[in-house]
Amino acid sequence: MKNNRDVRVLIKKIKKMSYRILLNAMLIAVISAFSIYSATYTKTTSYLKKDLIWFFLGIVVYFLFSMIDFKLYRRYSRLIYGINIVSLLAVFAFGVSKLGAKRWIDLGFMNLQPSEFSKIFMVLTFSALLVNNYKNSFSGLKDVIKAGIHILPVFILILKQPDLGTSLTLIAIFGVLIFIHGIDTKTIVIMLGSLVAFVPFAYFFLLKEYQQTRILTFLNPESDILGSGWNVTQSMIAVGSGGLFGKGLFQGTQSKLKFLPESHTDFIGAVYLEETGFVGGLILLALYFALIYNIVRIGNKSNDEYGRLICYGVAAIIFFHTTVNLGMIIGIMPVTGLPLLLMSYGGSSYIFTFMMLGIVQSVKVHSDKY
């Protein structure tokens, strides 16, 4: 009898699922597979093979997390917060360094990047904090500071790796969630003013020298075109040479001739735009817009404030990553190292993204009156 009931519950959950999000993600992942192959096939096909493995593993993770009731994360938010802190501390003890940053833990079969998962952990725990402690809305700078203490330890640990892109993502999550939960106009103005005043301090006292150089390069790429400005310059050449319809699939030259570094990771968007052009770019933007729209739609239709905040937090992460990465490859944003989610090669990024989407799906499946 119990087994029959469990099967009925599972079938009911599957029927409640919306496959729009999964379809959006799969379409972007297909584009990613072609782009990664194009960027790397002259050297090796191992990147494509690993990418496909991460993709199928990501699908499993998606369905697994869609079946877990999202309300459990609120109940165990303190435990999740502790796991977040411990995993970030583990990087300093056991992490491996790449390109001047210590962000990864070598598990043998993959390099795990805890800072990727810290973003969704922060959405889950900060949303719980807002719902539990600020039932109506934020009011006054005192509330903002008290809530900010929740994010500050994670922010500092990630900034010390250093990982500027993820640190900025945490600020975006913080801002979006308190805005969606409710905050008065006066406090918003004070926060924006404080943020503007904080920028010069952060530049001179918090950023590493190479991070400062990236910002200066963003303002004037031609100042060091063979050094710090090389990546962005080659990316802009790739995007510009794509024209309206692109050079054709596997016909891009910037990555083939090895002018474009990190072509399968941070600059995968440049590879895609060189081969598909402006039209291909519009298609990719439409897919990301549809993904974000469907996530927000689930949040707005949920009768649970915690679930709504989770959806908006996930949407904020995807929007921030997409805006910063695509802005970077066309030269209107500084290089921060943020990957283009579902496009850039990377196991941690893939698993983290499908985990987020699975949790969003859980909001739809497990909301009482969806």
C-alpha positions in Angstrom: 0.0 0.0 0.0 2.8 2.4 1.0 4.6 1.7 -2.3 1.5 2.4 -4.3 0.9 5.7 -2.4 4.6 6.7 -3.1 4.1 6.0 -6.8 0.9 8.1 -6.9 2.7 11.0 -5.1 5.6 10.8 -7.6 3.2 10.8 -10.6 1.4 13.8 -9.2 4.6 15.7 -8.8 5.7 14.9 -12.3 2.3 16.1 -13.7 2.8 19.4 -11.9 6.2 20.0 -13.5 6.6 22.7 -16.1 9.1 21.6 -18.8 9.6 25.1 -20.2 12.6 25.8 -18.0 14.2 22.4 -18.8 13.6 23.0 -22.5 15.2 26.4 -22.4 18.2 25.0 -20.6 18.6 22.1 -23.0 18.5 24.4 -26.0 21.2 26.6 -24.6 23.2 23.5 -23.7 23.0 22.2 -27.3 24.3 25.6 -28.5 27.1 25.3 -25.9 28.1 21.8 -27.1 28.5 23.0 -30.7 30.4 26.1 -29.5 32.7 24.1 -27.2 33.5 21.6 -30.0 34.2 24.4 -32.4 36.5 26.1 -29.9 38.5 23.0 -29.1 38.2 20.3 -31.8 41.5 21.3 -33.5 43.3 20.4 -30.2 41.2 17.7 -28.6 37.6 16.3 -28.4 37.8 15.6 -24.7 36.2 18.9 -23.7 33.1 18.0 -25.7 32.9 14.5 -24.2 33.2 15.9 -20.7 30.7 18.6 -21.5 28.1 16.0 -22.6 28.8 14.0 -19.4 28.2 17.1 -17.2 25.1 17.9 -19.3 23.4 14.5 -18.7 24.5 14.5 -15.0 23.0 18.0 -14.7 19.7 16.6 -16.0 19.7 14.0 -13.2 20.5 16.7 -10.7 17.7 18.8 -12.0 15.1 16.1 -11.5 16.5 15.1 -8.2 16.2 18.6 -6.7 12.8 19.2 -8.3 11.5 16.3 -6.2 12.8 17.7 -2.9 10.3 20.0 -1.2 11.9 23.5 -1.3 10.4 24.2 2.2 13.0 21.9 3.7 15.7 24.4 2.8 14.0 27.0 5.0 13.8 24.5 7.9 17.5 23.6 7.5 18.8 27.1 6.5 21.3 27.2 9.3 22.8 23.9 8.3 23.0 25.0 4.7 24.7 28.3 5.8 27.3 26.2 7.8 28.0 24.0 4.8 28.5 27.1 2.7 31.1 28.5 5.2 32.9 25.2 5.7 33.2 24.5 1.9 34.6 28.0 1.3 37.1 27.6 4.2 38.1 24.2 2.8 39.4 25.9 -0.4 42.1 27.7 1.6 43.1 24.4 3.3 42.9 22.0 0.4 42.3 24.1 -2.7 44.4 24.2 -5.9 45.5 27.4 -7.7 44.8 28.2 -11.3 45.6 31.5 -13.1 46.5 33.2 -9.8 43.3 32.2 -7.9 42.6 29.5 -5.4 39.0 28.5 -6.0 39.0 24.8 -6.6 39.2 21.6 -4.7 40.6 18.6 -6.7 38.3 15.6 -6.3 40.1 13.5 -8.8 37.3 13.2 -11.3 36.6 17.0 -11.3 37.7 20.3 -9.8 34.9 21.4 -7.5 34.4 25.2 -7.2 32.5 25.8 -3.9 32.0 29.5 -4.7 29.7 28.5 -7.5 27.4 26.6 -5.1 27.7 29.4 -2.5 25.4 31.6 -4.7 22.4 29.2 -4.5 23.2 28.5 -0.9 23.0 32.2 -0.2 19.7 32.5 -2.0 18.3 29.7 0.1 19.6 31.0 3.5 19.1 34.7 2.9 15.5 34.1 1.7 14.8 32.1 4.8 16.3 35.0 6.9 14.0 37.5 5.2 10.9 35.4 5.6 11.6 34.4 9.2 12.8 37.8 10.6 11.4 40.4 8.3 7.8 39.3 7.6 6.5 42.6 6.3 9.4 44.5 4.7 12.7 46.2 5.3 12.6 49.7 6.9 15.7 51.7 7.6 19.4 51.3 7.2 19.5 49.3 10.5 17.6 46.4 9.0 19.9 46.5 5.9 23.0 46.3 8.0 21.6 43.5 10.2 20.7 41.5 7.1 24.0 42.3 5.5 25.9 40.6 8.3 24.4 37.3 7.0 26.2 37.7 3.6 29.4 39.4 4.8 31.4 36.3 5.9 30.6 34.5 2.6 31.4 37.7 0.6 34.8 38.1 2.4 35.8 34.4 1.9 35.0 34.5 -1.8 36.7 37.9 -2.3 39.9 36.5 -0.7 40.2 33.6 -3.2 40.1 36.0 -5.1 36.8 35.8 -7.0 35.5 39.3 -7.8 32.7 38.1 -10.1 31.0 35.8 -7.6 31.5 38.5 -4.8 29.6 41.0 -7.0 26.9 38.3 -7.7 26.3 38.1 -3.9 25.7 41.8 -3.8 23.2 41.5 -6.7 21.4 38.7 -4.8 21.2 40.8 -1.7 19.8 43.8 -3.5 17.2 41.9 -5.5 15.9 39.8 -2.6 15.4 42.7 -0.2 13.8 44.7 -3.0 11.4 41.9 -3.9 10.6 41.2 -0.3 9.8 44.9 0.3 11.8 48.0 1.2 11.0 51.6 1.5 12.2 54.2 -1.0 14.2 56.2 1.5 16.3 53.1 2.4 16.9 52.3 -1.3 18.3 55.8 -1.9 20.5 55.5 1.1 21.8 52.1 -0.1 22.5 53.4 -3.6 24.4 56.4 -2.2 26.4 54.1 0.2 27.2 51.8 -2.7 28.5 54.7 -4.9 30.6 56.0 -2.0 32.0 52.4 -1.3 33.3 51.9 -4.9 36.5 54.0 -4.6 37.3 52.4 -1.3 36.8 48.9 -2.7 39.0 49.7 -5.8 42.0 50.9 -3.8 41.8 48.7 -0.7 39.9 45.5 -1.5 40.9 44.7 -5.1 44.0 42.8 -6.1 46.4 44.6 -8.5 45.4 42.4 -11.4 41.7 43.2 -10.7 42.5 46.9 -10.8 44.3 46.4 -14.0 41.3 44.6 -15.5 39.1 47.7 -14.7 41.7 50.1 -16.2 41.9 47.8 -19.3 38.1 47.9 -19.6 38.2 51.7 -19.6 41.0 51.7 -22.2 41.8 48.3 -23.8 44.3 49.9 -26.3 46.6 51.0 -23.5 48.0 47.5 -23.2 46.7 45.7 -26.3 49.4 42.9 -26.1 49.0 42.4 -22.4 46.0 42.9 -20.1 43.9 44.1 -23.1 44.6 41.1 -25.3 41.6 38.9 -24.3 39.0 41.6 -24.6 40.5 43.0 -27.9 40.5 39.5 -29.5 37.0 38.9 -28.2 35.7 42.1 -29.8 37.4 41.2 -33.1 35.7 37.8 -33.0 32.3 39.3 -32.3 32.7 42.1 -34.8 33.9 39.8 -37.6 30.8 37.7 -37.2 28.7 40.4 -38.9 24.9 39.8 -39.3 24.8 36.1 -39.9 28.3 34.9 -38.8 31.1 33.0 -40.6 29.3 29.7 -40.3 29.4 26.8 -37.9 33.0 25.7 -37.1 34.3 28.5 -39.4 35.5 31.0 -36.7 39.1 31.9 -36.9 39.9 33.7 -33.6 39.8 30.5 -31.5 41.1 28.2 -34.3 44.2 30.3 -34.7 44.6 30.6 -30.9 44.1 34.4 -30.8 41.3 34.1 -28.3 42.4 32.7 -24.9 39.9 30.8 -22.7 37.7 30.4 -25.8 35.8 27.4 -24.3 35.2 29.0 -20.9 34.9 32.7 -20.2 34.9 33.7 -23.9 32.7 30.9 -25.3 30.1 33.6 -26.2 32.7 35.2 -28.6 33.2 31.9 -30.4 29.4 31.5 -30.8 28.9 35.1 -32.0 31.7 34.9 -34.5 30.1 31.9 -36.1 26.5 32.9 -35.9 26.6 36.7 -36.0 24.1 39.2 -34.7 21.2 37.0 -35.6 22.7 34.1 -33.5 23.2 36.6 -30.7 19.5 37.6 -30.7 18.5 33.9 -30.6 20.8 33.3 -27.6 19.4 36.4 -25.8 15.9 35.2 -26.5 16.6 31.9 -24.9 18.1 33.4 -21.8 15.2 35.9 -21.6 12.7 33.1 -21.9 14.5 31.1 -19.1 14.5 34.1 -16.7 10.9 34.9 -17.6 9.7 31.4 -16.9 11.6 31.3 -13.5 10.0 34.6 -12.4 6.6 33.4 -13.6 6.8 30.4 -11.3 7.8 32.7 -8.4 4.9 35.1 -9.0 2.4 32.3 -9.2 3.6 30.6 -6.0 1.6 31.4 -2.8 4.7 30.9 -0.7 6.9 33.9 -0.1 10.0 31.8 0.5 9.5 30.0 -2.8 8.9 33.4 -4.6 12.2 34.8 -3.2 14.1 31.7 -4.3 12.8 32.1 -7.9 13.8 35.8 -8.0 17.2 35.0 -6.5 17.9 32.3 -9.1 16.7 34.7 -11.9 19.0 37.4 -10.5 22.0 35.0 -10.7 21.3 34.0 -14.3 20.6 37.6 -15.3 23.8 38.9 -13.7 26.0 36.2 -15.1 24.5 36.7 -18.6 24.7 40.5 -18.5 28.3 40.6 -17.2 29.7 37.8 -19.4 28.1 39.0 -22.7 29.0 42.6 -21.7 32.6 41.5 -21.2 33.0 39.8 -24.6 31.8 43.0 -26.4 33.9 45.3 -24.3 31.2 47.1 -22.3 31.9 45.3 -19.0 35.3 44.6 -17.3 36.6 41.0 -17.2 35.5 39.4 -13.9 35.7 35.7 -14.6 32.0 35.0 -14.5 31.0 32.1 -16.8 28.1 32.3 -19.2 25.8 29.8 -17.4 24.9 26.7 -19.5 27.3 27.9 -22.2 30.8 28.0 -20.6 32.6 24.7 -20.1 32.9 23.6 -16.5 31.5 20.8 -14.4 30.8 22.9 -11.2 29.0 25.5 -13.3 26.8 22.9 -15.0 25.8 21.1 -11.9 25.2 24.3 -10.0 23.0 25.7 -12.7 20.8 22.6 -13.1 20.6 22.4 -9.3 19.2 25.9 -9.2 16.7 25.2 -11.9 15.6 22.0 -10.2 15.0 24.0 -7.0 12.9 26.5 -9.0 10.9 23.5 -10.4 10.4 22.3 -6.8 8.7 25.6 -6.0 6.1 24.9 -8.7 5.7 21.2 -7.7 5.5 21.7 -4.0 3.6 25.0 -3.6 0.2 24.3 -2.0 -1.9 26.5 -4.3 0.2 26.9 -7.4 
